[in-house]
Amino acid sequence: MSDVLALTQDLIARRSVTPDDAGCQQLLAQRLARVGFRCEHLRYGQTDNLWAVHGAGSAEDAGPVLVLLGHTDVVPSGPVDAWTSDPFEPEIRDGVLYGRGAADMKGSVAAFVIALERFAVAHPDHRGTVAMLLTSDEEGDALDGVPKVAQLFRERGQRIDWCITGEPSSKAVLGDLLRVGRRGTLSATLTIKGIQGHVAYPEKARNPIHQAAPAMLELSTREWDSGYETFPPTSFQISNVHAGTGANNVIPGELQVLFNLRYNPSWRAEQLERECEAMLTAHGLEYEIRWHRGGEPFYTPEGQLRATAREVLREFSGDLPEESTAGGTSDARFIAPLGAHCVEMGPVNASIHKVDEHVSVADLDRLPELYFTLIERMLCPR
């Protein structure tokens, strides 16, 4: 059994459902400390964060700072009896490792650690700094994880030049996709006020559903933009609508609508908030709205990290990777504002968050070499 397979299985067996780390980071820190990493445990609220560093530090003259970014938490398994095997008892069947977190992203985290161990031994005096940042709050609200650590880094003056996130990004073959950016996410809880009444006497009531319908139609059908470089157009989606008492003869007094915008760098969150509120006001609605800014979009332009990652993935997959900004969000959205160039590369994502989540053992065995090669070429150029 390979080192990365054994470590991945050990991590899967720890029930680290957000935000419980279940001892994963302690285990990984102990391993990295043995090869010279300086490990700092940063706990905020119920969230554990690990910052492990090897090399010169963050001073301007100390060389580049390369960070591997990941998370040890996983989403809940759902009903255990829906799984072919226990989600927290890793099992290999027909060359595939099954278990919650196998792909998202305990396999990548294990590969990070194996690659870092190898790199520290092979290049003890490498230029610059190589580090790993892990959190146990990526799958949750992401409040006490990387955002808190990023704020600490700002206060300390900790520089990050390059960031590699191990999110499962591949589509069909390991290395067939390189994530070079992510859209921003902006969510809202909108409450529209009406006047409750009997459906037989609508003149004595004010139906918030009827009032809101034209505004919701305008928001949902608006063309917000036509895209930005490799980013798709900004999208508006209503995720939940709730009103009424449950009785069919009562006009509700209030309507609640949850919606989300996934937006490209054409926008900032505050601009979208103003646009939406202007529309709602123009429709004469009496409303309250609560916004949640989940993260601004980021984009990594052509440069050393993107070019090197592209070449490494080509070598591993046999073809140039697709370079994409699609998908949801990742914790890289909190690192990019520090001035870092960020890319994401990891195993096939077909089973993430699903029953019987899995990763190919062959792919898992290749991951440490992929990350090691990229780290080596960035910090030990030929």
WOPE-V442257 format. One record per residue. RES is the residue in one small letter. PHI is phi in whole degrees, -180 to 180 (* if undefined). D_FIRST is the distance of its C-alpha to the first C-alpha in whole Angstrom. Layout:
res=RES phi=PHI d_first=D_FIRST
res=RES phi=PHI d_first=D_FIRST
This chain:
res=m phi=* d_first=0
res=s phi=-71 d_first=4
res=d phi=-62 d_first=7
res=v phi=-70 d_first=8
res=l phi=-66 d_first=7
res=a phi=-63 d_first=7
res=l phi=-69 d_first=10
res=t phi=-61 d_first=11
res=q phi=-63 d_first=11
res=d phi=-62 d_first=13
res=l phi=-69 d_first=15
res=i phi=-60 d_first=16
res=a phi=-68 d_first=16
res=r phi=-94 d_first=19
res=r phi=-78 d_first=22
res=s phi=-91 d_first=24
res=v phi=-76 d_first=26
res=t phi=-41 d_first=29
res=p phi=-100 d_first=30
res=d phi=-76 d_first=28
res=d phi=-79 d_first=25
res=a phi=56 d_first=24
res=g phi=84 d_first=23
res=c phi=-61 d_first=20
res=q phi=-67 d_first=22
res=q phi=-62 d_first=23
res=l phi=-60 d_first=19
res=l phi=-70 d_first=19
res=a phi=-62 d_first=22
res=q phi=-61 d_first=21
res=r phi=-66 d_first=18
res=l phi=-69 d_first=20
res=a phi=-61 d_first=23
res=r phi=-68 d_first=22
res=v phi=-111 d_first=22
res=g phi=99 d_first=25
res=f phi=-77 d_first=25
res=r phi=-94 d_first=28
res=c phi=-109 d_first=27
res=e phi=-125 d_first=30
res=h phi=-96 d_first=30
res=l phi=-118 d_first=33
res=r phi=-107 d_first=33
res=y phi=-126 d_first=36
res=g phi=61 d_first=37
res=q phi=-99 d_first=34
res=t phi=-102 d_first=32
res=d phi=-100 d_first=29
res=n phi=-132 d_first=29
res=l phi=-121 d_first=27
res=w phi=-121 d_first=28
res=a phi=-117 d_first=26
res=v phi=-128 d_first=28
res=h phi=-136 d_first=28
res=g phi=124 d_first=31
res=a phi=-75 d_first=34
res=g phi=123 d_first=35
res=s phi=-115 d_first=37
res=a phi=-61 d_first=41
res=e phi=-59 d_first=42
res=d phi=-94 d_first=42
res=a phi=-93 d_first=38
res=g phi=92 d_first=37
res=p phi=-70 d_first=35
res=v phi=-116 d_first=33
res=l phi=-112 d_first=30
res=v phi=-120 d_first=28
res=l phi=-96 d_first=25
res=l phi=-117 d_first=26
res=g phi=-158 d_first=24
res=h phi=-142 d_first=24
res=t phi=-100 d_first=22
res=d phi=-85 d_first=24
res=v phi=-133 d_first=24
res=v phi=-77 d_first=27
res=p phi=-58 d_first=28
res=s phi=-79 d_first=26
res=g phi=77 d_first=29
res=p phi=-57 d_first=30
res=v phi=-62 d_first=27
res=d phi=-71 d_first=28
res=a phi=-81 d_first=28
res=w phi=-87 d_first=24
res=t phi=-70 d_first=23
res=s phi=-139 d_first=20
res=d phi=-55 d_first=21
res=p phi=-64 d_first=20
res=f phi=-111 d_first=19
res=e phi=-123 d_first=17
res=p phi=-55 d_first=14
res=e phi=-139 d_first=13
res=i phi=-104 d_first=11
res=r phi=-135 d_first=14
res=d phi=53 d_first=15
res=g phi=76 d_first=12
res=v phi=-128 d_first=13
res=l phi=-95 d_first=12
res=y phi=-108 d_first=15
res=g phi=155 d_first=17
res=r phi=-67 d_first=20
res=g phi=96 d_first=19
res=a phi=-55 d_first=16
res=a phi=-99 d_first=18
res=d phi=-127 d_first=21
res=m phi=-140 d_first=20
res=k phi=-70 d_first=17
res=g phi=-64 d_first=14
res=s phi=-67 d_first=17
res=v phi=-63 d_first=17
res=a phi=-62 d_first=14
res=a phi=-65 d_first=14
res=f phi=-54 d_first=18
res=v phi=-65 d_first=16
res=i phi=-63 d_first=14
res=a phi=-64 d_first=17
res=l phi=-67 d_first=19
res=e phi=-60 d_first=18
res=r phi=-62 d_first=17
res=f phi=-66 d_first=21
res=a phi=-64 d_first=23
res=v phi=-75 d_first=21
res=a phi=-75 d_first=22
res=h phi=-135 d_first=26
res=p phi=-63 d_first=27
res=d phi=-114 d_first=30
res=h phi=-61 d_first=30
res=r phi=-72 d_first=33
res=g phi=66 d_first=33
res=t phi=-133 d_first=31
res=v phi=-118 d_first=27
res=a phi=-145 d_first=27
res=m phi=-131 d_first=25
res=l phi=-120 d_first=27
res=l phi=-122 d_first=25
res=t phi=-134 d_first=27
res=s phi=-112 d_first=27
res=d phi=-133 d_first=30
res=e phi=-80 d_first=29
res=e phi=-82 d_first=29
res=g phi=-101 d_first=32
res=d phi=-80 d_first=36
res=a phi=53 d_first=34
res=l phi=-102 d_first=37
res=d phi=-105 d_first=36
res=g phi=-100 d_first=33
res=v phi=-60 d_first=33
res=p phi=-59 d_first=37
res=k phi=-68 d_first=37
res=v phi=-66 d_first=35
res=a phi=-61 d_first=37
res=q phi=-65 d_first=40
res=l phi=-61 d_first=39
res=f phi=-62 d_first=38
res=r phi=-61 d_first=42
res=e phi=-66 d_first=43
res=r phi=-82 d_first=41
res=g phi=79 d_first=42
res=q phi=-72 d_first=38
res=r phi=-89 d_first=38
res=i phi=-130 d_first=35
res=d phi=-93 d_first=35
res=w phi=-133 d_first=32
res=c phi=-135 d_first=30
res=i phi=-115 d_first=26
res=t phi=-99 d_first=26
res=g phi=-93 d_first=22
res=e phi=-59 d_first=24
res=p phi=-67 d_first=22
res=s phi=-111 d_first=25
res=s phi=-68 d_first=24
res=k phi=-95 d_first=26
res=a phi=-127 d_first=24
res=v phi=-131 d_first=22
res=l phi=-53 d_first=20
res=g phi=92 d_first=23
res=d phi=-84 d_first=26
res=l phi=-143 d_first=28
res=l phi=-120 d_first=29
res=r phi=-83 d_first=30
res=v phi=-118 d_first=33
res=g phi=177 d_first=35
res=r phi=-144 d_first=36
res=r phi=-73 d_first=39
res=g phi=-81 d_first=40
res=t phi=-132 d_first=41
res=l phi=-136 d_first=44
res=s phi=-114 d_first=45
res=a phi=-142 d_first=48
res=t phi=-112 d_first=49
res=l phi=-106 d_first=53
res=t phi=-116 d_first=56
res=i phi=-107 d_first=59
res=k phi=-89 d_first=62
res=g phi=-129 d_first=64
res=i phi=-130 d_first=67
res=q phi=-70 d_first=66
res=g phi=-171 d_first=69
res=h phi=-83 d_first=70
res=v phi=-65 d_first=69
res=a phi=-78 d_first=73
res=y phi=-129 d_first=74
res=p phi=-63 d_first=72
res=e phi=-68 d_first=74
res=k phi=-100 d_first=74
res=a phi=-131 d_first=70
res=r phi=-141 d_first=68
res=n phi=-85 d_first=65
res=p phi=-68 d_first=62
res=i phi=-67 d_first=60
res=h phi=-63 d_first=63
res=q phi=-66 d_first=63
res=a phi=-78 d_first=60
res=a phi=-54 d_first=59
res=p phi=-63 d_first=61
res=a phi=-66 d_first=59
res=m phi=-65 d_first=55
res=l phi=-64 d_first=56
res=e phi=-65 d_first=57
res=l phi=-64 d_first=54
res=s phi=-80 d_first=52
res=t phi=-105 d_first=54
res=r phi=-65 d_first=54
res=e phi=-89 d_first=53
res=w phi=-72 d_first=51
res=d phi=-169 d_first=51
res=s phi=-106 d_first=50
res=g phi=106 d_first=46
res=y phi=-147 d_first=45
res=e phi=48 d_first=44
res=t phi=-89 d_first=41
res=f phi=-83 d_first=41
res=p phi=-74 d_first=42
res=p phi=-61 d_first=45
res=t phi=-63 d_first=46
res=s phi=-122 d_first=45
res=f phi=-118 d_first=47
res=q phi=-134 d_first=46
res=i phi=-85 d_first=47
res=s phi=-105 d_first=44
res=n phi=-161 d_first=47
res=v phi=-134 d_first=50
res=h phi=-143 d_first=52
res=a phi=-160 d_first=56
res=g phi=92 d_first=58
res=t phi=-99 d_first=59
res=g phi=102 d_first=58
res=a phi=-93 d_first=61
res=n phi=-89 d_first=62
res=n phi=-116 d_first=66
res=v phi=-123 d_first=65
res=i phi=-75 d_first=65
res=p phi=-69 d_first=62
res=g phi=-95 d_first=63
res=e phi=-157 d_first=59
res=l phi=-127 d_first=57
res=q phi=-116 d_first=53
res=v phi=-127 d_first=51
res=l phi=-105 d_first=48
res=f phi=-144 d_first=47
res=n phi=-141 d_first=44
res=l phi=-115 d_first=45
res=r phi=-106 d_first=42
res=y phi=-128 d_first=44
res=n phi=-96 d_first=43
res=p phi=-67 d_first=45
res=s phi=-67 d_first=48
res=w phi=-127 d_first=49
res=r phi=-117 d_first=48
res=a phi=-57 d_first=48
res=e phi=-65 d_first=51
res=q phi=-67 d_first=53
res=l phi=-65 d_first=51
res=e phi=-60 d_first=52
res=r phi=-64 d_first=56
res=e phi=-62 d_first=56
res=c phi=-65 d_first=55
res=e phi=-66 d_first=57
res=a phi=-64 d_first=60
res=m phi=-64 d_first=60
res=l phi=-62 d_first=60
res=t phi=-67 d_first=63
res=a phi=-62 d_first=64
res=h phi=-87 d_first=64
res=g phi=72 d_first=66
res=l phi=-83 d_first=63
res=e phi=-95 d_first=63
res=y phi=-148 d_first=60
res=e phi=-128 d_first=57
res=i phi=-139 d_first=54
res=r phi=-118 d_first=51
res=w phi=-101 d_first=49
res=h phi=-130 d_first=45
res=r phi=-88 d_first=44
res=g phi=-82 d_first=40
res=g phi=147 d_first=40
res=e phi=-79 d_first=42
res=p phi=-69 d_first=40
res=f phi=-139 d_first=39
res=y phi=-148 d_first=38
res=t phi=-99 d_first=37
res=p phi=-74 d_first=39
res=e phi=-59 d_first=39
res=g phi=-178 d_first=38
res=q phi=-62 d_first=35
res=l phi=-66 d_first=32
res=r phi=-62 d_first=33
res=a phi=-66 d_first=33
res=t phi=-69 d_first=30
res=a phi=-62 d_first=28
res=r phi=-60 d_first=30
res=e phi=-69 d_first=29
res=v phi=-64 d_first=25
res=l phi=-66 d_first=25
res=r phi=-61 d_first=27
res=e phi=-66 d_first=25
res=f phi=-83 d_first=22
res=s phi=-100 d_first=23
res=g phi=89 d_first=26
res=d phi=-154 d_first=29
res=l phi=-65 d_first=31
res=p phi=-75 d_first=29
res=e phi=-68 d_first=32
res=e phi=-106 d_first=33
res=s phi=-130 d_first=34
res=t phi=-122 d_first=35
res=a phi=-80 d_first=35
res=g phi=93 d_first=33
res=g phi=-85 d_first=34
res=t phi=-128 d_first=33
res=s phi=-148 d_first=31
res=d phi=-67 d_first=31
res=a phi=-61 d_first=32
res=r phi=-64 d_first=35
res=f phi=-93 d_first=36
res=i phi=-90 d_first=35
res=a phi=-56 d_first=37
res=p phi=-64 d_first=40
res=l phi=-77 d_first=39
res=g phi=102 d_first=40
res=a phi=-85 d_first=36
res=h phi=-83 d_first=35
res=c phi=-124 d_first=32
res=v phi=-132 d_first=30
res=e phi=-128 d_first=27
res=m phi=-154 d_first=24
res=g phi=-168 d_first=21
res=p phi=-72 d_first=19
res=v phi=-64 d_first=21
res=n phi=-104 d_first=23
res=a phi=-62 d_first=24
res=s phi=-112 d_first=23
res=i phi=-66 d_first=24
res=h phi=66 d_first=26
res=k phi=-104 d_first=26
res=v phi=-63 d_first=25
res=d phi=60 d_first=22
res=e phi=-54 d_first=20
res=h phi=-156 d_first=17
res=v phi=-144 d_first=15
res=s phi=-66 d_first=14
res=v phi=-63 d_first=10
res=a phi=-63 d_first=11
res=d phi=-66 d_first=14
res=l phi=-60 d_first=12
res=d phi=-65 d_first=10
res=r phi=-88 d_first=13
res=l phi=-60 d_first=15
res=p phi=-58 d_first=14
res=e phi=-66 d_first=16
res=l phi=-62 d_first=19
res=y phi=-68 d_first=20
res=f phi=-59 d_first=19
res=t phi=-62 d_first=22
res=l phi=-67 d_first=24
res=i phi=-61 d_first=24
res=e phi=-62 d_first=25
res=r phi=-72 d_first=28
res=m phi=-79 d_first=29
res=l phi=-102 d_first=30
res=c phi=-129 d_first=30
res=p phi=-62 d_first=32
res=r phi=-72 d_first=32
